[in-house]
């Protein structure tokens, strides 16, 4: 309603003539404008019964409509909090049936607006909104399909299971398939485990990563299927399976991962060593110690890291060797310092002596050797190693004459 019209009706509301005030109330009742609500609220205090009756009826007509329209417009606001608050307010005004108000926006607005509204509904996470979002999974725009999959995952409605599985299997866009995998993981129905396992072999890396992340969320339930994938024909799938088993952290995976340390692919041996370090089961230590002799340096490095994670002091010697590599020196020094800080008493005396002489390692490095952080680590390592050597000397002093 134009402001001049409102001004005229406002003046009529102040008229001494009852029919003028009544006519103004009736015209205001036809407006979908929030500005009329205050005017009609004032009319509720009119001294004439007929005007007050008309105002009360008009507020019932115009109140919700006048508020709904601006709130629907706010669904496309650039600020996500404004959009979320608009949805919340619409629900308060209309109740659960507010969902029907979003359908025209999801069907008729441009793709960018549809995506914004879907993202907002997903952030709110109300199951009432699942129905229109299911339709958006078939939207011709890939960004809209992606947003709908993400939103349904957040809502966690089981009705989305089959449509999301279809997206995961057949959608032509990798990001949509990846988001479908993530959403299926959020819903958490064990029936999706096998389709997620199949998705690890997807041509797109993002799909593989999201499928693995989704499987990890199933915990123990996913362990056996992931173990089976350690024998998959594609090495990339075996690597992903080993990494996932490490993140799940179940001891049932230890023996299969120990076997994977003998895989012909060095990438899988690396992944298996890293996974065993994360699981931290002592039964893996003999296999990891053997892996310290692996022909591939990066595999030996992962095995040393894994043993250090498990607190095995036999990781010290190989870590000292890796400290001479400029690409690994910072990480090697950090791990050595942590090993000393946790339990220096387990480290062999000859290795403790070697740790006091790491200056020679730094002197052979070019750029990294001068790095202040590494030098600080070296200082701490020497202090901790010497302190432990002194403790041993005091506890078990060398015989006189030696």
N, C-alpha and C positions, 0 to 999 in steps of 0.2 A: 504494500500500500504506500502511495506517495506521501511525502511528509506534508504537502499542502492539504491533501485530503484529510490526513490525521489532524492537522491543525484546525480545519473547519469543523470536523466532528468533535474535537476537544472543546471548541467554543460552543457548539450546540449542547454539549453535556452540561454547560454552565448556564444554559438558558433558563429563564423563569417559566417558560412554557413547557408543560409536562410532555406534550406530544413531540416537541423538538428533542428533548432528552431521550424519550423512548425510541424515536426514529434513529438517533445517533447510536444507541445501544444495539439496535437491530442490524445496522450497517456494520458496526464493529464485529458483530458475531460472524460475519461472512469473511473476515480477514484472516489470513494465515500469517500473522505478523506478531512477534512477541511483544512489540511495543503497546499493543492494545490491551494486554493483560492488566497492566497497572491502571489503565483508564476504566476498564470494566470493574476492577476491584474497588475503585472509587465510587462507581455507580451503585455498588452494593450498599453504600451508606446513604443513598438518596432518600429524601423524606417521603417519596411517593412509593407506595407498595408495588404498583405495576412496573415501575422502572427497576426496582430492586429485583423483582421476580424475573424480568427480562435479562438483567445483568447476570443473575445466578445461572440461568439457562445458557446464556451466551458463553460464559466462562467454561461450561462443560463442553461446548462445541469447539471453541477456539483454543482453549488452554493447551491441550496436548498437541494439536496440529501446529500451533504457533511455535512450540518448542521443538517439535520433531524436525521440522524442515531445516532450521539452522544447524541442528545436531547432525542431520544427514549430510549437510554440506561440510561439516567439520570432519567427517570421515576421510576427506581427501586432504586434510591439512598436512603441511610438510613436517610438523612436529609429531613424533610418535606418541608422546604423552597426551597431546590434545586429542588425537584419534582414539586412544584408549579410553580417555575420560568421556568422549562423546558416546562410545559404545556402552559404557557403564551407565551413563545418564539415560540413554534410550531404554536400557533394560529396566531401570528404576521407574521410568514413566509408563512403559508399555507392558513390562513383565516378560516372561519367557517368549511370548509371541513376537518380541522385537526382532527375532531372526528374520521374519518375513520382510522386514524393512530393508535388509541388506541384499536381498535377492535381486532387485532391479539394478543395484549398483554393480553387483557381480556379473550381471548379464549384459548390461548396456554401456557401462563406463569404458573408457579407454584402458589398455592393458596396464599402464603404469598405475592408474587409480585402482583397478581390480587387485593388483599386487599389494598396494598399500593397505587396502581394507582387509585382505586375507591375512596379511602379516599381523595386523592388529587383532583380528579374531583369534589367531593362534596364540598371541601373547596373553590374551585373557584366558584362553583355555577352557571355555564353557562347552560342554557336550551338546548343548542346544544348537550350536552352530555347525555341527558336523555335516548335516544334510546338504546345505548349499555348498559347503567346501568339497564334498564328494563330487558334485557336478563340475567343480572347477578343476578337478584332476583331468578332465577331458578338454580343457580349454585349448584353443588352437595356439595360444602363445606359450612358449616354453617357460618363461619367467613366472607366468601365472600358475602353470602346473607345478613348478618347483615350490612356489610359495604355498600352494594348497597342500602339497605333500608334507612340507615342513610344519604347517599349522596343524594338520591332522595328527602328526606325530606328537606334537605338544599336547594336544587334547587327549590323545590316547584312546580314541574310540575304536572298539573292535570292528565296527562296520567298515572301517577303512582298510581292513586287512587284505581282502581280495583285490580291490582297486589298486592298492599300493604294490601288491605283488605283480600285477599286470604292468605297472609303470617300470618296476625293477627289471622285468624280463624284456619288455618290448619297446619302451620309449626310445626314440632315436637320439635323444639328447643325454649326454653323459652326466651332466650336472643334475638333471632331473632324476636319473637312475640312482645317482649317489645320494640325493636327498631322500628318495624313496627307501633306500637301504637304511639310512639313519632313522627315518620315521618308524620303520618296522621294528628296529631295535628298541625304540622308545616304547612302542606298544607292548613289546615283551611276550608275545605269544610264542611258545616253543615250536609251533608249526612252521615258523618262518626260518628256522635254523638251516634246513637244507637249501632253500632258495638263496639264503645269504652265503652259504658255502659255495654255491655255484657262482655267485657274483664275485667271488675272489678271483675268478678267472676272466672277469670282464676286461675288455680291451682298454678301458680308461682307468688310469691309476686312482683317480678320485673315488671311483666306484669301489675299487679294491679296498682302499683305506677305510671308507665308511662302512663297508660290509664287515671288515675285521673289527672295527670299533663297535659295531652293533653286536657281533658275536661275543665279544669280550663281556658285554653287559649281561649275557646269559650265564656267565660264570661256569660252574661245574657242568651244567647241562651241555655246554658246547665243547667240552674237553675231548670226548671220544671222536666226534666228527672232525675236529681240528687235527687230532692225531692221525686220522685216516688220510688227511690231506698232506701229511709229511711224505707220503709216497706218491703224490700226484706227478704226472708226467712233465708238467711245466715247472721249471725251477723257481720262477717268480711266485707261483702259488705256494710252493714248499717254504720259501722264505717268509711269505706273509703268515702262513700257518704257524711257523716256529715263533715268530714275533708275537702273534696272538696268544699262544700258549704261555709265553713268558709273562705277558700282562695278566692273564687269568691267574697264573701262579699256583696251579694245582699240582700236588706231588705225583699224581697219576701220569703226568707228562714227562717225568724225569727220564725214565728208561727210553722212551721213543726219541727224546731229544739227545740223549747220550748216543744213540745209534746214528742220529743225524750228524753228529760230529765226524762221522766217517763218510758223509755224502761226497760225491765226486765234485760237487759245486762248492767253491770256497765261500760264496755268498751265503749258502745254507749253513755251512759249518760256522761261519761268523754269527748268523742269526741264532743258531742252536746254542752256541757258547753264551751269547748275551742273555738268552731266555733262561738258561740254567742258573746264571748269576742272579737273575731276578727272583727265581723260585727259591734259591738258597738252600736246597737240600744237600746235606753232607755226602750222600751217596754218589753225587755227581763229581766230587772232587778228584777221584782217580782218573776219570776220563778227561777232565779239564787239564789235569797235570800232564797227561799224555799229549794233549792238544798244544801244549807249550812247545812241542817239537814239530808242529805242523809246517809244511813247506811254504805256506803263504804267510807273510808277516802280519797282515791284517787279521788273520784268524788267530795267530799267536797273541796278538794284542788284545783281542776280545776275550780270549781265555784267561789272560792275566788279569784283565778287568773283572771278570766273573769271579775268579778266585779271591781277588781283593774284596769284592762285595761280600763274599762269604767269610771274610776274615781269615783266610788261609795265608800264613806267613810265607809260604813258598812262592807267592806272587811277587815278593820283593825283588828277587834277583832279575827276573825278566823285565820288571818295571824299570829297574835301573838301566837296563840295556835300551829300552824304548825311550828313556829320557834323553838319549843322544839324538833322537829324531826331532828336528825342529817343528814338525807338524804335530807331534804328540807330547812334547816336553812339558807344556803347561798342565795338561791333564795328568801326566805321569807323576809330576811333582805333587799335585793336589792329592792324588790317591795315596802316594807314599806317606805324605804327612798325616792323612786320615788313618792309615793303618797303624802308624806309630802312636797316634793319639789314643786310639781305641785300646790296643793291647800290644805295647812294645815288648812285653815279656815273652811273647811267642816267637819273636823274630830271632833267627840264628845270629850268633855273635859275629860271625864273619860278614853277614849282611849288614849288621849294625855298623861295623867298621867301614864298610863300603859306603854307607849312607853319610858318614862324616866326611867323605872325600868326593862329594858330588860337585865341588868346585871345578874339578878336572873335566867333568862332563860339560858344565856351562862354558868353560873356556874354549871348547871345540865348536861351540855354536856361534853363528854369526849374529843375526838380528835378535833372535829370541833370547840368547844368553844374557843380553843386556836388559831384558824386560824386568822392571822393578818388582812386579808381582811374583815372578819366578824366583828372583833373588830373595824376596821375603820368605817364600815357601822354603827355599834352601836353608835359610837361617834357622827357621823353626825345625826343620828336619834334623839338622846338625845338633841343635840343642836337645831335642827329644832323644836322639840316638845316643849322644854322650851321657845324658842323664841315666839312661837305662844301662849303659856300659859301666858307669860309676856305681850304680846300684848293685850290679852283679859282682863287681870287684869287692865291694864292701861285704856282700853276702858270702862270697866264695873267694877270698883273697888267694892269690898265687902263692905257692910254697916259697919260703926263703931260699935264695940261691938260684931260683929259676930266672 
